[in-house]
Amino acid sequence: RRKAPANEPSYLTTEAAVLLGIRRASVVQAITRGRLTATKRGRDWLIYGRDIDDYRTRPRPIGRPPNAQRSD
């Protein structure tokens, strides 16, 4: 857990989802998988603007994850 400077903006999961152009559930999934840094605040997560920028600019693998099971 880290503290952000007082002047750094912070967002809840719904607000972060709008900024990132993804669903709220995808934001929560990114947090639980360790891809997006956030701090638990009650029933929701608090995400700092710097972390949203980092997540937005981080390259993502394309296609199926290497350990994904195929159902043929």
Disulfide bonds with the S-S distance in Angstrom:
none
